[in-house]
């Protein structure tokens, strides 16, 4: 089994690049942000997702699963496929909130580790190279300037028909970066042995090619 950990801030292109790299390598692609999003989805209609004392007791009612069909990941919340529902800006905000709660991270921890025990994976997230898979054969820290990341996410969401403004998305990116990097548990940071790839001035194709090159070099 080979594990490739790809971490970095929101909108750096992690999911698109990780998915393409996994396809090229014939590995499973696991998007761990979807797990936090699924938990947020459950919490937000019931309690304040930022309130640990409300969220933690409800974890007993939650079952999150990842399933793979033709290489595509689907995320299930209590048996229901929520893969599409978890992609709204509202869920993004609440996913960031629940991800700051240590019990939520613990709750999702073994699911992520087990996946890498039984499959060669490209796994993306915030703490994959530092906490979840500290012994991953390849670690990449993927980043880009906030404005560039916001522009990409804005395009992605408007293409899906969501009504959002660029200012809204930029504010959301900056806020989430701050929360992800400064939270007490498993903050977003580059692992010491990770290769940093900055995609600010790269097209998607160039970014994918760079990441695949890093993986192949590391594989030897
Ligand atoms: O990558 P994303 O935007 O789908 O992630 C949603 C939120 O989940 C994000 O605010 C940070 C959090 N997250 C995390 O804390 N650890 C991970 N491994 C993946 C995501």
Boltz pocket constraint, residues with backbone or C-beta under 6 A from the ligand:
constraints:
  - pocket:
      binder: B
      contacts: [[A, 10], [A, 32], [A, 33], [A, 34], [A, 36], [A, 37], [A, 92], [A, 95], [A, 96], [A, 97], [A, 99], [A, 124], [A, 125], [A, 126], [A, 127], [A, 128], [A, 176], [A, 180], [A, 186]]
      max_distance: 6.0
